[in-house]
Amino acid sequence: MPIDYKKYPPDWDETRKRILARANNCCEVCGVKNYSIGYRDEDGEFIEVENSMELEDPHYPHKLIKIILTIAHLDHDEYNWDVKDERLKALCQKHHLGLDVNEKKKTDEK
């Protein structure tokens, strides 16, 4: 998910750190930890891989992903620089995309 930091306030890095700390560095929907490595099963649940042998095996049966938490604007207004913590949430890629899917459809239709 590319981010255009020109749309965000200059203190966004501090805001991001604060929201991640509030969330215990986990997705506020599913609880997956930031920088976890694993895969999503057929139900979309994240399964963390801790065994380094699995990480190095080129024939491992699952596509491994790394979770990078993002900070979501719950009101979809990244231009509003009066950022209040209650309108932000730490989310994994899956849940951030799910939150934004309808908003993205609106902008794609324009």
Phi, psi and omega in degrees: 000096181294143182241130174265096186293350176293338180278350188252157179295156182299336181264022184301323180300317178294319179298314179303312180299321181293317181291319177298320178296317178301324183271008183058030179061034180229154174300132182282000175256306186252349177083004179295141183279145176301138178069013173293150176241133181179211181212164176261130179282183184297342177266000180087003179282139180279129178246114181284140177253121182250343184277117182296335177297319179296322182294329184267349183281112181292346181258014179301133190286357182238148173283115181279141178231156175250128180280124172238110180291141175241164178255118183264138170275112184294336178261006177061027183242081180288350178277343179282105184275359174274064188285120175255139183303327183291347177255018177234150179214141174278123183225148171286171181303314183301312184282331175292316178297321178298321178295322187269355189303315181290323178295320179296321177301319180297316182287329177291331181283342183286000000 
